[in-house]
Amino acid sequence: MRSKRFLVLACAWVVAVGVTACGSGGGGDAGGPAWNIGAIGNCTGVFAQGLGGTCKTMRAWAQSVNEAGGINGHKINMIVKDDGGNATTSNTMIRELVEKEHVIAIVGDSSNFSGTWASYVDAKGIPVVGGLTAISQFATDPNFYSVGTNLVAMSYATMQEVVNHGYNKFGFLYCAEAPACAQAVPLAEAAAKLTGVSMVSEKVAGTAPDFTAQCLAMNNAGVQAFEVGATTDTTIRVLDACRAQGVQARLNANDGSISPEWVNDKNTEGMFGTEVVAPWFYTQLPAIQQYHDALKKYAPEVYNSPQFGPNTTPSWAAGKLFEAAAKAANLGANAKPEDVKRGLYALKDETLGGLTAPLTYTEGKPSVNNCYFPIEIHNSQFIAPNGATPTCIPQDKITPLLNSLGG
């Protein structure tokens, strides 16, 4: 399947995502030489609203590892690059990580420009370990090792959750600012058809003074649930406008398009959606509580901000995936990228303490993860109806959707 096919959801899923070099996040000697690990993301610039906390999350992960004594007696020299939402800068920085810093892995990719340098790291043999699963390479490139739900499965999951909530009429409002948003419509339509959902779609512009036309169109179509494929603030503006016009359809949203601040708006009551890894707020899971504790200690400015949540959790999970791979491969003083890969292939049904659905990687094949975590808003609080238990879609239900896209 062509990578551009997967760009369709990236617009609606990671719209709020950004640049400068963040620098290193820990290092030193824990009985052996430190490993150079790289990370790259859109942490400033146009995408900072959603992805601004990912760079500091990766450094917080490294600090927590180093303070605990490292991995296999080795500390992490975490070199984080913030490309500021610029493709040229992103390419320059990835080459610095490989050729100047000699990293053995890129851990926690949150750059929207991964597609422009994927072939470079592939040729150099540098594995990309975890990150935002809306990045298309995590579904198409065997050298990108995903921690969560792939793009096509998430599209199917959206419609499955609509059906699970007793609805069969869905509205998809896609952003007017980028052509990729319009490209999301065919995938959503295909998923809707396969699940027996009737779907209407409308374009929305974040700069529009009101959304009367879109709200009336949904109301006239009898829409029962809808998604806004735009920034989180545009989503809330659309929701509030539609409620003011009497539209009672429930809001649906996925992963990085969700903001923790939504609980402050009474109109989000009843919202339902999906997460690609265990919900960031589900501290009943010890692995999530550990994540909270680390961010609270090492990156309080992120932890106490709206940036902590759906987009920083996959970054944290990426770090934990590297830990698991390093232990599985028994990485030592002369660790190389191929050793990291060996550790990844040794993992079988690995859940990282419940942070993810079971992970298994097959050499030469893209990551496959058809599982997701349902979430909702009730009584002005996010809840996880199934706790930390993922919902998994059988592959035979995903295959027709892949075939409809020519994959």
C-alpha positions as CSV (number, residue, x, y, z in Angstrom):
1,M,0.0,0.0,0.0
2,R,1.3,3.4,-0.9
3,S,2.3,5.6,2.0
4,K,0.2,8.5,0.7
5,R,-2.8,6.3,1.3
6,F,-2.1,6.5,5.0
7,L,-1.8,10.3,5.0
8,V,-5.6,10.4,5.0
9,L,-5.9,9.9,8.7
10,A,-2.8,11.7,9.7
11,C,-4.6,15.0,9.0
12,A,-7.5,14.2,11.2
13,W,-5.6,12.2,13.8
14,V,-2.4,14.3,14.3
15,V,-3.5,17.7,13.0
16,A,-2.4,19.5,16.1
17,V,1.1,18.4,16.0
18,G,6.3,21.0,15.0
19,V,11.4,23.1,15.6
20,T,14.8,23.6,17.0
21,A,17.3,21.2,18.6
22,C,16.2,20.3,22.1
23,G,19.6,18.9,23.0
24,S,20.5,15.9,25.1
25,G,18.6,14.4,27.9
26,G,20.9,12.6,30.2
27,G,23.9,10.4,29.7
28,G,27.0,9.4,31.6
29,D,28.4,6.1,32.8
30,A,26.5,3.4,34.7
31,G,29.3,0.8,34.5
32,G,29.6,0.9,30.8
33,P,29.5,3.5,27.9
34,A,26.3,5.3,27.3
35,W,24.2,4.5,24.3
36,N,23.5,7.3,21.9
37,I,19.7,7.4,21.2
38,G,18.0,9.9,18.9
39,A,14.5,11.3,18.9
40,I,12.9,13.8,16.5
41,G,9.6,15.6,16.6
42,N,7.5,18.6,15.7
43,C,7.7,20.2,19.2
44,T,7.6,23.8,18.2
45,G,6.0,25.6,15.2
46,V,2.7,24.9,13.5
47,F,2.2,21.5,15.1
48,A,3.1,22.4,18.6
49,Q,-0.4,22.6,19.9
50,G,-0.6,18.8,19.9
51,L,3.0,17.6,19.7
52,G,4.7,20.2,21.9
53,G,5.3,17.9,24.8
54,T,6.8,14.9,22.9
55,C,10.4,16.0,22.9
56,K,10.5,16.6,26.7
57,T,8.7,13.4,27.2
58,M,11.5,11.5,25.5
59,R,14.1,13.3,27.7
60,A,12.0,12.5,30.8
61,W,12.0,8.8,29.8
62,A,15.8,8.9,29.4
63,Q,16.3,10.6,32.8
64,S,14.1,8.1,34.5
65,V,16.1,5.2,33.0
66,N,19.4,6.8,34.0
67,E,18.4,7.6,37.5
68,A,17.3,3.9,37.9
69,G,20.8,2.8,36.9
70,G,20.4,2.5,33.1
71,I,19.7,-0.7,31.1
72,N,22.1,-3.6,31.3
73,G,24.5,-1.3,33.1
74,H,24.4,1.4,30.4
75,K,22.9,4.8,30.5
76,I,21.1,6.6,27.8
77,N,22.5,9.7,26.0
78,M,19.2,11.0,24.7
79,I,19.7,13.4,21.8
80,V,16.4,15.1,20.9
81,K,15.9,17.1,17.8
82,D,12.9,19.4,17.3
83,D,12.4,20.2,13.6
84,G,9.9,22.9,14.1
85,G,7.5,21.6,11.5
86,N,10.0,22.1,8.7
87,A,10.8,19.3,6.3
88,T,14.2,20.6,5.3
89,T,15.2,21.0,8.9
90,S,13.9,17.5,9.7
91,N,16.1,16.0,7.0
92,T,19.2,17.9,8.2
93,M,18.6,16.8,11.8
94,I,18.1,13.1,11.1
95,R,21.4,13.1,9.2
96,E,23.1,14.7,12.2
97,L,21.7,12.1,14.5
98,V,23.0,9.3,12.2
99,E,26.3,10.7,10.9
100,K,27.4,13.0,13.7
101,E,25.9,11.5,16.9
102,H,26.0,7.8,15.6
103,V,22.8,6.9,17.3
104,I,21.9,3.2,17.4
105,A,18.1,3.9,17.1
106,I,15.6,6.7,16.6
107,V,13.2,6.3,19.6
108,G,9.9,8.2,19.7
109,D,9.3,9.6,16.2
110,S,6.8,12.5,16.3
111,S,7.7,14.3,13.1
112,N,5.2,14.7,10.3
113,F,8.1,14.6,7.9
114,S,9.3,11.1,8.5
115,G,8.3,10.1,5.0
116,T,10.9,12.5,3.6
117,W,13.8,10.8,5.4
118,A,12.5,7.2,5.9
119,S,14.5,5.8,3.0
120,Y,17.6,7.4,4.4
121,V,17.4,5.7,7.8
122,D,16.3,2.5,6.1
123,A,19.5,2.5,4.0
124,K,21.6,3.3,7.0
125,G,19.9,0.4,9.0
126,I,18.8,2.7,11.8
127,P,15.6,1.4,13.4
128,V,12.8,3.8,14.3
129,V,11.4,2.5,17.5
130,G,7.9,3.7,18.3
131,G,6.3,7.0,18.2
132,L,3.1,8.5,16.9
133,T,1.3,5.7,15.0
134,A,-0.5,8.2,12.7
135,I,2.8,8.6,10.9
136,S,2.3,6.5,7.8
137,Q,5.7,4.8,7.9
138,F,4.6,2.9,11.0
139,A,2.1,1.0,8.8
140,T,4.1,0.6,5.7
141,D,7.9,0.5,6.5
142,P,9.4,-2.6,8.2
143,N,12.1,-0.4,9.7
144,F,9.5,1.5,11.7
145,Y,8.4,-0.4,14.8
146,S,5.0,0.7,15.9
147,V,3.7,0.7,19.5
148,G,0.0,1.1,18.6
149,T,-3.0,0.9,16.3
150,N,-2.2,1.3,12.6
151,L,-4.0,3.9,10.5
152,V,-6.4,1.6,8.6
153,A,-7.4,-0.3,11.8
154,M,-8.1,3.0,13.5
155,S,-10.4,4.0,10.7
156,Y,-12.3,0.8,11.1
157,A,-12.3,1.1,14.9
158,T,-14.0,4.5,14.6
159,M,-17.0,3.1,12.7
160,Q,-17.0,0.0,14.9
161,E,-17.4,2.2,18.0
162,V,-20.2,4.1,16.3
163,V,-22.0,0.8,15.9
164,N,-21.1,-0.4,19.4
165,H,-22.8,2.8,20.7
166,G,-26.0,1.9,18.9
167,Y,-25.7,4.4,16.0
168,N,-25.6,4.0,12.2
169,K,-25.5,7.6,10.9
170,F,-22.1,9.3,11.1
171,G,-20.9,12.8,10.2
172,F,-17.3,13.4,9.1
173,L,-16.2,17.1,9.0
174,Y,-12.8,17.4,7.5
175,C,-10.5,20.4,7.5
176,A,-10.3,22.8,4.6
177,E,-6.7,23.8,5.2
178,A,-4.9,20.7,3.7
179,P,-5.7,18.5,0.7
180,A,-4.8,15.5,2.9
181,C,-7.9,16.1,5.0
182,A,-10.1,15.6,1.9
183,Q,-8.2,12.5,1.1
184,A,-9.4,11.1,4.5
185,V,-13.0,10.9,3.2
186,P,-12.7,7.8,0.9
187,L,-11.1,5.8,3.7
188,A,-13.8,6.8,6.2
189,E,-16.5,6.0,3.6
190,A,-15.0,2.6,3.0
191,A,-14.9,1.8,6.7
192,A,-18.4,3.1,7.1
193,K,-19.7,0.9,4.3
194,L,-18.0,-2.2,5.7
195,T,-19.6,-1.7,9.2
196,G,-23.1,-0.7,7.9
197,V,-22.8,2.9,8.8
198,S,-24.3,5.7,6.7
199,M,-21.9,8.6,6.4
200,V,-22.1,12.3,5.4
201,S,-19.1,14.5,5.0
202,E,-18.6,18.3,5.1
203,K,-15.6,20.6,4.8
204,V,-14.8,23.0,7.7
205,A,-12.3,25.8,7.9
206,G,-10.8,26.7,11.3
207,T,-10.9,30.4,10.3
208,A,-14.7,30.3,9.5
209,P,-16.8,32.7,11.7
210,D,-19.4,30.1,12.2
211,F,-20.4,26.5,11.2
212,T,-24.1,26.9,10.7
213,A,-24.1,25.2,7.3
214,Q,-22.3,22.1,8.5
215,C,-24.4,21.8,11.6
216,L,-27.6,22.1,9.7
217,A,-26.4,19.5,7.1
218,M,-25.7,17.0,9.8
219,N,-29.0,17.7,11.5
220,N,-30.9,17.3,8.3
221,A,-29.1,14.0,7.6
222,G,-30.0,12.6,11.0
223,V,-26.4,12.2,12.1
224,Q,-26.1,10.6,15.5
225,A,-22.3,10.8,16.0
226,F,-19.7,12.9,14.3
227,E,-15.9,13.5,14.1
228,V,-14.1,16.7,13.3
229,G,-10.9,16.1,11.4
230,A,-9.2,19.3,12.4
231,T,-7.4,20.9,15.3
232,T,-8.7,20.3,18.8
233,D,-9.8,23.9,19.2
234,T,-11.7,23.8,15.9
235,T,-13.4,20.6,17.0
236,I,-14.7,22.3,20.2
237,R,-15.8,25.4,18.2
238,V,-17.7,23.2,15.9
239,L,-19.2,21.2,18.7
240,D,-20.3,24.3,20.6
241,A,-21.8,25.8,17.5
242,C,-23.8,22.7,16.7
243,R,-25.1,22.3,20.2
244,A,-26.3,25.9,20.1
245,Q,-28.3,25.0,17.0
246,G,-29.8,22.0,18.6
247,V,-27.6,19.3,17.2
248,Q,-27.4,16.5,19.8
249,A,-25.1,14.1,17.9
250,R,-22.3,12.7,20.1
251,L,-18.7,13.8,19.4
252,N,-16.3,11.1,18.3
253,A,-12.5,11.5,18.2
254,N,-9.3,9.6,18.0
255,D,-6.0,9.7,19.9
256,G,-3.9,12.8,19.1
257,S,-7.0,14.8,18.0
258,I,-8.3,14.6,21.6
259,S,-7.4,17.2,24.2
260,P,-7.4,16.6,27.9
261,E,-9.0,20.1,28.2
262,W,-12.2,18.8,26.6
263,V,-13.6,17.8,30.0
264,N,-13.9,21.6,30.8
265,D,-16.6,22.0,28.1
266,K,-20.1,20.7,29.1
267,N,-20.8,19.9,25.4
268,T,-18.3,17.1,25.3
269,E,-20.3,15.0,27.8
270,G,-20.8,11.6,26.2
271,M,-17.9,12.0,23.8
272,F,-16.5,8.6,22.8
273,G,-13.3,7.8,21.0
274,T,-10.2,5.6,20.7
275,E,-6.6,5.6,21.8
276,V,-3.7,3.7,20.2
277,V,-2.0,2.8,23.5
278,A,-3.4,2.6,27.0
279,P,-5.3,5.8,28.0
280,W,-3.0,8.4,29.5
281,F,-5.4,9.0,32.4
282,Y,-5.8,5.3,33.4
283,T,-3.5,5.4,36.5
284,Q,-5.0,2.2,37.8
285,L,-2.5,0.6,35.5
286,P,0.9,0.6,37.2
287,A,2.7,1.3,33.9
288,I,0.6,4.5,33.4
289,Q,1.2,5.5,37.0
290,Q,4.9,5.2,36.4
291,Y,4.6,7.4,33.3
292,H,2.7,10.0,35.4
293,D,5.3,9.9,38.1
294,A,8.2,10.4,35.7
295,L,6.6,13.3,33.8
296,K,5.6,14.9,37.0
297,K,9.3,14.7,38.2
298,Y,11.3,15.3,35.0
299,A,8.9,17.4,32.8
300,P,6.4,19.1,35.1
301,E,5.8,21.8,32.5
302,V,4.5,19.1,30.2
303,Y,2.7,17.2,32.9
304,N,0.8,20.2,34.1
305,S,-0.2,21.3,30.6
306,P,-2.8,20.3,28.0
307,Q,0.1,18.7,26.0
308,F,0.3,15.8,28.4
309,G,-2.0,13.1,27.1
310,P,-2.8,11.4,23.8
311,N,0.3,12.5,22.0
312,T,2.9,12.1,24.8
313,T,1.8,8.6,25.8
314,P,3.0,6.9,22.6
315,S,6.3,8.7,23.0
316,W,6.7,7.3,26.5
317,A,5.7,3.8,25.2
318,A,8.4,4.1,22.5
319,G,11.0,4.5,25.3
320,K,9.7,1.5,27.1
321,L,9.8,-0.5,23.8
322,F,13.4,0.3,23.5
323,E,14.0,-0.8,27.0
324,A,12.3,-4.1,26.3
325,A,14.3,-4.6,23.1
326,A,17.6,-3.8,24.8
327,K,17.0,-6.3,27.5
328,A,15.8,-9.0,25.1
329,A,19.0,-8.5,23.0
330,N,21.2,-8.1,26.1
331,L,22.7,-5.0,24.5
332,G,26.2,-4.3,25.6
333,A,29.1,-1.9,25.3
334,N,29.4,-2.1,21.5
335,A,25.7,-2.1,20.7
336,K,24.8,-1.6,17.1
337,P,21.5,-0.8,15.3
338,E,21.2,-4.4,14.2
339,D,21.4,-5.5,17.8
340,V,18.4,-3.3,18.6
341,K,16.5,-4.9,15.8
342,R,17.4,-8.4,17.0
343,G,16.0,-7.4,20.4
344,L,12.8,-6.2,18.8
345,Y,12.3,-9.4,16.8
346,A,12.8,-11.4,20.0
347,L,9.8,-9.8,21.6
348,K,6.6,-11.9,21.5
349,D,3.2,-10.5,22.5
350,E,5.0,-7.8,24.5
351,T,2.6,-5.4,26.2
352,L,5.2,-3.2,28.0
353,G,3.3,-3.7,31.3
354,G,0.0,-3.2,29.7
355,L,0.8,0.1,27.9
356,T,0.1,-1.5,24.6
357,A,-1.8,-4.3,22.9
358,P,0.5,-7.4,22.4
359,L,3.4,-6.5,20.2
360,T,5.3,-8.9,17.9
361,Y,7.6,-7.9,15.1
362,T,8.4,-9.9,12.0
363,E,11.6,-9.2,10.1
364,G,10.9,-7.7,6.6
365,K,7.2,-6.9,7.3
366,P,5.5,-3.7,8.5
367,S,4.1,-3.6,12.0
368,V,0.6,-4.9,12.3
369,N,-1.5,-3.8,15.3
370,N,-5.3,-3.9,14.9
371,C,-6.1,-3.2,18.6
372,Y,-7.3,0.0,20.2
373,F,-8.4,1.3,23.6
374,P,-11.9,2.8,23.9
375,I,-12.4,6.0,26.0
376,E,-15.3,8.3,26.8
377,I,-16.2,11.4,28.7
378,H,-18.8,11.1,31.5
379,N,-19.5,13.5,34.3
380,S,-16.7,15.8,33.1
381,Q,-14.1,13.0,33.4
382,F,-12.3,10.8,30.9
383,I,-13.1,7.1,31.5
384,A,-11.8,3.9,30.0
385,P,-14.9,1.6,29.7
386,N,-12.7,-1.5,29.3
387,G,-9.9,-0.3,31.6
388,A,-6.5,-1.2,30.1
389,T,-7.9,-4.1,28.0
390,P,-7.6,-3.4,24.3
391,T,-10.3,-4.1,21.8
392,C,-8.8,-6.0,18.8
393,I,-10.3,-6.2,15.3
394,P,-9.9,-9.5,13.5
395,Q,-7.6,-9.2,10.4
396,D,-10.3,-10.6,8.2
397,K,-12.4,-7.5,8.9
398,I,-9.4,-5.2,8.1
399,T,-8.5,-7.0,4.8
400,P,-11.5,-5.8,2.8
401,L,-10.7,-2.2,3.9
402,L,-7.1,-2.6,2.8
403,N,-8.3,-4.1,-0.5
404,S,-10.6,-1.2,-1.1
405,L,-7.6,1.1,-0.9
406,G,-5.6,-1.0,-3.3
407,G,-3.4,-2.5,-0.5
